Amino acid sequence: MLTITQVSGPLVTAKIPANSGEKPKILETVLVGHKKLLGEIITIDKDIVQIQVYEETGGLEVGEPIELMNELLSVELGPGLLAAIFDGIQRPLKAIDEVSPIFIQPGIRLPSLDYDKKWEFIPTVQVGETVWQGKKVGYVQETDLLKHWIILPELKPGNWTVKDIQAGEYTLKDVVAHLENEKGDKYEVKMVQKWPVKVARPYLKKKAPKKAFKTGQRVIDAMFPIILGAKVSTPGPFGAGKTFTQQQVAKWSNAQVVVYVGCGERGNEMTEMVKLFPTLTDPRTGKPIMDRTCLIANTSNMPIAAREASIYTGITIAEYFRDMGYDVVLMADSTSRWAEALREISQRMGEMPSEEGYPAYMSSRIASFYERAGVVDTFSEDEGSVTVIGTVSPPGGDFSEPITQTSLKNSQVFLALDAKLASKRHYPSINWNQSYSLYETVFSELVSKEYGDEGKQFISDRKKAKTILARESELEELVKIVGMDGLDNRDRLLLEIGKSVREDFLQQNGFDAVDTYCSFEKMIAMLRTIIAVNDAVESALEANRDNENYVAEYFSADVRKALTDMKYKPEISDIVKVREDLISRV
């Protein structure tokens, strides 16, 4: 048996006894010490084994035994994942709170899922039918929003047929079907399966993303569109609103399943999530948002090594729902805390550091994480997707630091959060001059196809709005030199419309019941109103060229208020009336 020879924070060193029959393997999970703390072997050098422990190691002593588990770090996948809250190694926090309130006692072991609860299983295959890995054999109506499909895990080679399957109420311990292949091999199907978190779940084929990911946030949906299956990076300094933006997307996006990972974030932010989400209603279905959400809480006061596990736990659960044919979004908040955990473990191991002390393999770890996003054809003959949105917390807002740059290289949408905008209470504080999306062409095609002429007009309007914002930024520098009096009507119009795009369209009130979520149709109507006013006033300038104050006179307090109030109008017809009224005033 292995025994502890040294304890250094989350890193434990052990020695393999001479003539030992045990052969530990890289990435094998172990139980460390008398408290049986969960750990993972990360290096083996002759008879020296190094283990990263995912629990608090205080109190461990030299000489304590280490038990080999002969398996990789894995998660349990089955009914009960939705509306649940886990820690980074998939321990159920609600159940733990009943036996160990306030703090998680080291070594505490509870099943990740409820093995005593009965679920109504409905089979979708018949006796004698041929099945294979990933095939759907039935489902459980886990919540009002989602069917939890029971899909077959990896099977031995051969042609498998269903020998017995029946509807009824079963626990996760029960066998719901029996399979057999031509070689006589038998397999008992249960509604739960295990999967190693650091191994990507297989699929038939990866495809190009071709469905819009609608977030209900105008600055994203209109300016920097995301496509289902995309890789998104949202860097920003402390206080720039990263968590706020993540939470807004998690609440209101059109993804069918949300997996939210709080990786190393402050406890009060996760507490807010835990308290807020059960009270929210999905705007599309009227059902509780928690019915399609799984929360993984690994806060900053939890063991640092578990941050790495929490990221992999989240992406594995996301892939599991993807394999059912669902569109899943994984929110990782934040990848910087994960990278800091890698750095600390690496330093304790004495590895040669790379840039800013991070290990040389940090870039490949982040790349492999983002690579698990995408749209795939599953073995169940469905199409599913995982959209990954990872926040980055660069020190001092320095986007040139390694984590931001690595995330930038591995993502197609870059949403740069700005502390200056956040200080002005402009949320979401996404900087429209620094951010970008590589899905402009695909997005334009999708919107034009879905909304017809209205969609084509919207594509034109958003291009014009972007041009106005870019020119406004340049013009503001000129205003600082010559003042507003030095501008003609056309420049003043550009500033007025630019202000309206920024404050009346891009800025969104996350605490207002109406404005916290904006449907795509309402967003189209709002932007059309602003651009229609711009076009109407621009056309009228020729007839009023002798009036140097025409733009200032038009944009009276009433006009400004009408533009500002659009966001608080729930009905699109009301926005159309505002548009007609403002154009009639020209």
VOGU-3710 file (C-alpha; in Angstrom, 3 decimals, decimal comma):
1> mltitqvsgp> 0,000/0,000/0,000  1,192/3,517/-0,794  1,959/5,752/2,169  2,278/9,528/2,490  5,844/10,832/2,615  5,157/14,568/2,275  2,205/16,992/2,318  2,518/20,367/0,573  -0,869/22,068/0,450  -3,007/20,298/-2,171
11> lvtakipans> 0,013/18,222/-3,313  0,759/14,933/-1,560  3,841/12,813/-2,247  3,790/9,071/-1,667  6,221/6,204/-2,038  5,554/2,813/-3,570  6,903/0,155/-1,173  9,574/-2,200/-2,486  8,211/-5,435/-3,956  4,712/-3,952/-3,902
21> gekpkiletv> 2,179/-5,655/-6,137  0,325/-2,353/-6,631  0,950/-0,526/-9,880  -0,459/3,022/-9,691  -1,306/4,704/-13,006  -1,284/8,293/-14,188  -4,658/10,027/-13,608  -5,876/7,186/-11,390  -8,036/8,372/-8,505  -6,993/7,552/-4,953
31> lvghkkllge> -8,290/7,938/-1,398  -5,696/9,746/0,689  -5,147/9,226/4,412  -7,418/7,954/7,137  -10,092/10,481/6,120  -10,061/9,046/2,562  -9,699/12,375/0,760  -10,270/12,182/-2,989  -7,128/12,716/-5,061  -5,644/12,029/-8,483
41> iitidkdivq> -2,183/10,799/-9,430  -0,494/13,396/-11,640  3,133/12,149/-11,841  4,978/8,872/-11,268  8,791/8,901/-11,105  10,149/5,406/-10,349  8,747/4,745/-6,853  7,654/8,325/-6,130  4,031/9,263/-6,778  2,631/12,790/-6,645
51> iqvyeetggl> -1,070/13,315/-6,017  -3,224/16,408/-6,230  -5,929/16,262/-3,571  -9,335/17,789/-4,266  -10,173/18,297/-0,595  -8,682/20,179/2,347  -5,432/18,414/3,332  -5,044/19,958/6,785  -4,332/17,261/9,369  -2,791/14,720/6,982
61> evgepielmn> 0,330/13,093/8,442  3,318/11,262/7,007  2,772/7,528/7,010  -0,965/7,560/6,422  -2,138/5,061/3,778  -3,289/5,815/0,233  -5,840/3,552/-1,420  -5,834/3,048/-5,205  -9,302/3,229/-6,797  -8,347/1,689/-10,166
71> ellsvelgpg> -10,468/4,241/-12,057  -10,204/7,713/-13,560  -11,823/10,753/-11,964  -15,428/10,311/-13,100  -18,890/11,788/-12,679  -22,250/10,076/-12,345  -24,641/10,849/-15,195  -28,346/10,212/-14,909  -31,712/11,640/-13,793  -31,315/14,159/-10,988
81> llaaifdgiq> -28,643/16,365/-12,567  -31,053/19,189/-13,402  -31,947/21,667/-10,640  -29,036/20,220/-8,619  -26,074/22,022/-7,054  -22,737/20,194/-6,854  -19,224/21,089/-5,773  -16,237/20,692/-8,113  -16,014/16,909/-7,671  -19,796/16,425/-8,010
91> rplkaidevs> -20,672/16,111/-4,356  -24,322/17,171/-3,774  -24,170/20,355/-1,708  -27,819/20,290/-0,602  -27,459/16,769/0,792  -24,107/17,610/2,396  -25,631/20,657/4,096  -27,998/18,357/5,989  -25,152/16,334/7,530  -22,359/18,933/7,543
101> pifiqpgirl> -23,762/22,480/7,605  -21,629/25,587/6,945  -18,430/23,703/5,986  -17,833/20,550/3,958  -16,053/18,132/6,257  -12,976/16,524/4,612  -13,616/13,008/3,404  -17,390/13,274/3,410  -18,887/10,883/0,844  -22,455/11,047/-0,423
111> psldydkkwe> -23,857/9,768/-3,724  -23,903/12,495/-6,382  -27,436/11,487/-7,407  -30,405/10,278/-5,363  -30,363/6,482/-5,625  -33,576/6,046/-3,635  -35,861/8,310/-5,659  -38,114/6,536/-8,139  -38,395/7,770/-11,713  -41,057/6,906/-14,278
121> fiptvqvget> -39,169/5,194/-17,110  -40,762/5,173/-20,569  -39,045/2,819/-23,070  -38,629/3,889/-26,699  -37,230/0,602/-28,057  -38,818/-2,819/-28,229  -37,690/-6,346/-27,435  -35,638/-7,718/-30,330  -34,543/-4,270/-31,556  -30,858/-3,720/-32,378
131> vwqgkkvgyv> -29,127/-1,053/-30,212  -25,656/0,438/-29,915  -23,547/2,840/-27,856  -25,323/6,173/-27,511  -28,704/4,800/-28,589  -31,745/6,170/-26,743  -33,627/3,318/-25,090  -36,130/5,381/-23,120  -36,612/8,524/-21,114  -37,568/10,008/-17,770
141> qetdllkhwi> -39,545/13,255/-17,602  -37,010/14,762/-15,194  -38,544/18,253/-15,226  -41,468/19,901/-16,981  -39,015/21,351/-19,502  -36,865/18,351/-20,401  -37,013/14,665/-21,067  -33,945/12,969/-19,646  -33,080/10,413/-22,292  -31,486/7,170/-21,139
151> ilpelkpgnw> -28,657/6,561/-23,604  -26,504/3,453/-23,697  -22,905/3,736/-22,443  -19,912/2,191/-24,187  -20,587/-1,469/-25,015  -18,365/-4,393/-25,998  -18,064/-4,940/-29,785  -20,917/-6,911/-31,314  -24,523/-6,667/-32,437  -26,596/-5,973/-29,348
161> tvkdiqagey> -30,320/-6,649/-29,146  -32,899/-5,844/-26,492  -33,927/-8,980/-24,594  -36,168/-7,337/-22,006  -37,380/-3,796/-21,342  -40,447/-2,590/-19,451  -41,996/0,722/-18,460  -42,381/1,439/-14,773  -41,012/3,241/-11,750  -37,347/2,532/-11,096
171> tlkdvvahle> -34,543/3,844/-8,919  -31,061/4,445/-10,301  -30,016/1,103/-8,769  -32,587/-0,846/-10,775  -32,090/-2,556/-14,128  -34,483/-1,178/-16,759  -33,412/-3,354/-19,692  -31,347/-6,421/-20,576  -29,167/-6,597/-23,698  -27,358/-9,473/-25,359
181> nekgdkyevk> -25,015/-9,768/-28,370  -24,398/-12,611/-30,800  -21,449/-13,838/-28,682  -23,702/-14,363/-25,703  -22,387/-11,346/-23,778  -25,049/-9,804/-21,558  -25,472/-6,250/-20,322  -27,830/-4,788/-17,719  -28,976/-1,252/-18,481  -29,428/1,159/-15,591
191> mvqkwpvkva> -30,488/4,792/-15,757  -27,122/5,985/-14,421  -23,651/5,711/-15,908  -20,153/6,937/-15,093  -17,820/8,822/-17,387  -14,198/10,018/-16,829  -14,235/13,812/-16,823  -10,944/14,304/-18,669  -12,013/12,136/-21,600  -14,246/13,827/-24,174
201> rpylkkkapk> -17,452/11,915/-24,864  -17,493/10,444/-28,405  -19,772/11,432/-31,272  -20,312/10,558/-34,927  -19,249/13,801/-36,588  -18,524/17,406/-35,706  -20,397/19,983/-37,793  -20,186/23,690/-38,527  -22,440/25,756/-36,188  -25,578/26,957/-38,007
211> kafktgqrvi> -28,138/28,018/-35,373  -28,219/31,390/-33,613  -27,546/31,460/-29,879  -29,943/34,124/-28,609  -29,083/35,572/-25,220  -31,742/38,249/-24,722  -28,899/40,784/-24,387  -28,970/43,327/-27,222  -25,269/44,144/-27,271  -24,480/40,467/-27,877
221> damfpiilga> -27,348/39,459/-30,151  -27,136/42,554/-32,365  -23,458/43,453/-32,365  -21,425/40,338/-31,551  -23,589/37,324/-32,420  -22,930/33,885/-31,016  -23,827/30,672/-32,830  -24,809/27,491/-30,949  -21,653/25,417/-30,529  -19,332/28,439/-30,459
231> kvstpgpfga> -16,387/29,092/-28,157  -16,731/32,450/-26,410  -14,262/34,345/-24,263  -15,330/37,234/-22,019  -12,305/38,892/-20,376  -12,553/41,860/-18,062  -10,929/43,344/-14,956  -12,334/43,126/-11,443  -15,708/44,846/-11,198  -16,316/44,978/-14,957
241> gktftqqqva> -19,435/42,816/-14,781  -18,193/39,397/-15,961  -20,367/37,454/-13,545  -23,338/39,731/-14,234  -23,010/39,084/-17,970  -22,603/35,331/-17,436  -25,664/35,212/-15,209  -27,773/37,169/-17,695  -26,846/34,773/-20,493  -27,456/31,757/-18,260
251> kwsnaqvvvy> -30,895/33,080/-17,319  -32,242/34,089/-20,706  -30,412/32,247/-23,488  -32,242/29,880/-25,836  -30,036/26,941/-24,852  -32,130/24,009/-23,663  -29,726/23,138/-20,834  -27,466/25,440/-18,811  -24,431/24,173/-16,888  -23,005/26,983/-14,743
261> vgcgergnem> -19,561/26,441/-13,191  -18,435/28,899/-10,529  -14,705/28,145/-10,626  -12,837/29,913/-7,834  -15,289/32,808/-7,680  -16,368/34,543/-4,488  -18,899/32,754/-2,320  -21,350/35,663/-2,301  -21,640/35,516/-6,104  -22,511/31,813/-6,053
271> temvklfptl> -24,899/32,440/-3,154  -26,668/34,993/-5,320  -26,982/32,398/-8,088  -28,285/29,738/-5,721  -30,908/32,060/-4,264  -31,875/33,849/-7,476  -32,220/31,052/-10,029  -35,035/29,130/-8,272  -37,137/32,321/-8,353  -36,733/32,979/-12,086
281> tdprtgkpim> -39,088/31,977/-14,879  -38,027/31,052/-18,400  -39,544/33,721/-20,719  -40,173/31,186/-23,482  -41,892/28,471/-21,453  -43,078/30,086/-18,240  -41,362/27,301/-16,268  -38,661/27,741/-13,581  -35,202/28,264/-15,071  -33,730/25,749/-12,590
291> drtcliants> -35,667/23,053/-14,463  -33,017/23,267/-17,183  -29,996/24,263/-15,078  -27,189/22,450/-13,277  -24,979/24,502/-10,926  -21,417/23,567/-9,967  -20,102/25,686/-7,114  -16,365/25,735/-6,465  -15,802/28,979/-4,616  -12,510/30,674/-3,775
301> nmpiaareas> -12,428/29,271/-0,221  -12,700/25,677/-1,461  -9,557/23,568/-2,131  -7,673/25,042/-5,075  -7,043/21,717/-6,848  -10,805/21,166/-7,144  -11,017/24,139/-9,505  -9,539/22,037/-12,288  -11,980/19,222/-11,525  -14,974/21,603/-11,561
311> iytgitiaey> -14,251/22,722/-15,128  -14,017/19,118/-16,352  -17,071/18,071/-14,344  -19,078/20,837/-15,997  -18,012/20,097/-19,574  -18,681/16,352/-19,113  -22,226/16,993/-17,861  -22,717/19,382/-20,802  -21,546/16,702/-23,266  -23,910/14,177/-21,669
321> frdmgydvvl> -26,947/16,372/-22,371  -25,546/17,168/-25,830  -25,565/13,439/-26,564  -29,326/13,457/-25,930  -29,696/15,930/-28,800  -29,957/19,110/-26,701  -28,329/22,505/-27,166  -26,266/23,101/-24,028  -24,388/26,168/-22,817  -21,510/25,828/-20,364
331> madstsrwae> -20,695/28,967/-18,376  -17,192/28,821/-16,847  -16,591/31,648/-14,372  -13,646/31,930/-14,485  -10,896/30,161/-16,417  -8,313/32,466/-14,807  -8,953/30,870/-11,398  -8,536/27,455/-13,024  -5,210/28,522/-14,541  -4,095/29,863/-11,143
341> alreisqrmg> -4,758/26,415/-9,667  -2,607/24,838/-12,406  0,131/27,343/-11,609  0,102/26,615/-7,887  0,224/22,837/-8,358  3,000/23,225/-10,941  5,080/25,401/-8,612  4,719/22,960/-5,745  5,905/20,193/-8,070  8,991/22,234/-8,924
351> empseegypa> 8,249/22,344/-12,655  9,970/24,869/-14,895  7,609/27,865/-15,144  6,608/29,523/-18,379  5,260/33,052/-18,906  4,165/34,751/-15,648  4,782/31,535/-13,712  2,144/29,477/-15,482  3,117/25,914/-16,472  4,180/25,329/-20,076
361> ymssriasfy> 1,187/23,020/-20,646  -1,359/25,652/-19,564  -2,159/26,688/-23,160  -2,801/23,097/-24,249  -5,093/22,501/-21,252  -7,208/25,549/-22,097  -7,246/24,624/-25,791  -8,394/21,054/-25,031  -11,183/22,427/-22,829  -12,514/24,779/-25,522
371> eragvvdtfs> -12,132/22,019/-28,120  -14,914/20,090/-26,401  -17,399/22,724/-27,584  -19,165/22,379/-30,927  -22,112/20,963/-32,857  -22,121/17,213/-33,386  -24,132/14,383/-34,856  -24,601/12,060/-31,879  -24,753/8,271/-31,790  -28,464/8,637/-31,049
381> edegsvtvig> -28,820/10,074/-34,582  -29,621/13,568/-33,276  -27,834/16,890/-33,503  -26,616/18,388/-30,247  -24,327/21,238/-29,301  -22,199/22,590/-26,469  -21,548/26,329/-26,422  -18,686/27,266/-24,074  -18,566/30,765/-22,583  -15,508/31,287/-20,409
391> tvsppggdfs> -14,720/34,435/-18,452  -11,153/35,615/-17,897  -9,991/37,901/-15,080  -6,779/39,555/-16,306  -4,916/41,401/-13,517  -5,433/45,134/-13,933  -7,456/44,542/-17,090  -4,300/43,718/-19,056  -5,540/41,780/-22,095  -1,964/40,937/-23,108
401> epitqtslkn> -1,540/38,499/-20,195  -1,259/34,750/-21,021  -4,746/33,491/-20,070  -6,544/36,172/-22,086  -4,312/35,638/-25,091  -4,690/31,852/-24,948  -8,478/32,188/-24,644  -8,463/34,631/-27,539  -6,671/32,125/-29,777  -9,151/29,384/-28,947
411> sqvflaldak> -12,447/31,289/-29,261  -14,493/32,687/-32,137  -16,348/35,355/-30,146  -14,455/37,861/-28,008  -16,565/39,975/-25,622  -14,236/42,499/-23,984  -15,658/43,890/-20,755  -14,741/47,460/-19,872  -14,291/48,741/-16,305  -14,952/52,331/-17,469
421> laskrhypsi> -18,363/51,339/-18,824  -19,110/49,441/-15,622  -18,202/52,490/-13,526  -20,796/54,436/-15,531  -23,351/51,718/-14,714  -23,471/50,758/-18,398  -24,348/47,056/-18,417  -23,611/44,707/-20,030  -20,273/46,536/-20,054  -19,101/45,032/-23,356
431> nwnqsyslye> -16,768/47,379/-25,222  -18,108/47,702/-28,784  -14,747/48,882/-30,129  -12,691/45,943/-28,802  -15,121/43,029/-29,090  -15,740/40,957/-32,205  -17,486/37,864/-33,564  -16,276/35,614/-36,362  -19,835/34,546/-37,144  -21,008/37,688/-38,941
441> tvfselvske> -21,639/35,957/-42,290  -23,404/32,924/-40,810  -25,470/35,170/-38,541  -26,586/37,384/-41,449  -27,709/34,341/-43,429  -29,623/32,900/-40,468  -31,436/36,147/-39,637  -32,309/36,843/-43,279  -33,729/33,345/-43,615  -35,703/33,437/-40,352
451> ygdegkqfis> -37,091/36,980/-40,531  -37,212/37,635/-44,281  -37,202/41,282/-45,378  -37,352/42,425/-41,759  -34,221/40,402/-41,052  -32,413/41,825/-44,079  -33,295/45,331/-42,893  -31,944/44,469/-39,448  -28,624/43,309/-40,923  -28,376/46,670/-42,706
461> drkkaktila> -29,329/48,547/-39,534  -26,741/46,796/-37,355  -23,982/47,539/-39,871  -24,997/51,181/-39,867  -25,105/51,242/-36,064  -21,584/49,822/-35,883  -20,351/52,436/-38,360  -21,981/55,204/-36,322  -20,361/53,974/-33,097  -16,922/53,858/-34,746
471> reseleelvk> -17,287/57,339/-36,211  -18,691/58,684/-32,938  -15,597/57,491/-31,110  -13,405/59,412/-33,570  -15,643/62,497/-33,418  -15,524/62,649/-29,630  -11,803/63,338/-29,849  -12,534/66,283/-32,146  -15,199/67,621/-29,767  -12,615/67,774/-26,999
481> ivgmdgldnr> -10,619/70,169/-29,170  -13,192/72,376/-30,941  -16,248/71,891/-28,703  -19,820/71,190/-29,781  -20,154/74,651/-31,369  -17,543/73,707/-33,927  -19,655/70,862/-35,321  -22,155/71,063/-38,144  -25,597/69,435/-38,111  -24,442/66,143/-39,636
491> drllleigks> -21,758/65,652/-36,988  -24,201/66,582/-34,250  -26,679/64,063/-35,638  -24,000/61,387/-35,574  -23,297/62,131/-31,904  -26,975/62,089/-31,006  -27,650/58,798/-32,780  -24,441/57,318/-31,387  -25,619/58,246/-27,898  -28,990/56,641/-28,582
501> vredflqqng> -27,391/53,418/-29,839  -25,179/53,266/-26,740  -27,604/54,300/-24,016  -31,031/53,424/-25,405  -30,117/50,217/-27,238  -26,861/48,611/-26,022  -27,324/49,512/-22,365  -29,735/47,147/-20,633  -31,240/47,202/-17,152  -30,768/43,744/-15,681
511> fdavdtycsf> -32,886/44,628/-12,643  -35,933/45,779/-14,611  -38,578/43,098/-15,157  -39,101/44,175/-18,791  -35,626/45,192/-19,896  -33,648/42,353/-18,309  -34,615/40,175/-21,293  -35,135/41,452/-24,841  -36,643/39,206/-27,485  -35,019/39,170/-30,900
521> ekmiamlrti> -38,150/40,678/-32,473  -38,183/43,563/-29,993  -34,476/44,159/-30,569  -35,083/44,414/-34,330  -37,884/46,945/-33,747  -35,788/49,073/-31,372  -32,780/49,321/-33,671  -35,034/50,011/-36,675  -36,550/52,944/-34,776  -33,168/54,507/-33,967
531> iavndavesa> -31,819/54,098/-37,507  -35,128/55,278/-39,048  -34,897/58,477/-36,987  -31,309/58,927/-38,149  -32,282/58,484/-41,796  -35,291/60,814/-41,506  -33,352/63,620/-39,820  -30,442/63,173/-42,222  -32,824/63,561/-45,179  -34,356/66,681/-43,609
541> leanrdneny> -31,002/68,427/-43,146  -30,870/69,531/-46,795  -34,217/71,357/-46,495  -33,132/72,907/-43,175  -29,518/73,672/-43,996  -29,922/77,301/-42,945  -30,889/76,251/-39,433  -27,619/75,499/-37,659  -29,511/74,276/-34,579  -31,891/71,932/-36,389
551> vaeyfsadvr> -30,502/68,723/-34,839  -30,376/70,232/-31,352  -33,967/71,452/-31,708  -35,198/68,080/-32,963  -33,605/66,069/-30,169  -35,673/67,748/-27,474  -36,273/66,281/-24,050  -39,469/64,630/-25,328  -37,682/62,904/-28,215  -34,893/61,756/-25,935
561> kaltdmkykp> -37,377/60,367/-23,420  -39,283/58,518/-26,159  -36,081/56,845/-27,353  -35,028/55,953/-23,811  -38,422/54,527/-22,854  -38,478/52,056/-25,773  -36,552/49,461/-23,775  -39,228/49,455/-21,080  -42,117/48,801/-23,473  -43,039/45,097/-23,535
571> eisdivkvre> -45,057/45,253/-26,756  -43,444/45,671/-30,178  -46,516/47,591/-31,391  -45,731/50,290/-28,813  -42,211/50,645/-30,227  -43,619/50,954/-33,747  -45,877/53,794/-32,517  -42,836/55,553/-31,033  -41,073/55,225/-34,397  -44,006/56,665/-36,314
581> dlisrv> -44,360/59,545/-33,859  -40,657/60,461/-33,945  -40,498/60,370/-37,747  -43,604/62,552/-37,972  -41,788/65,224/-35,950  -39,009/65,567/-38,507
//
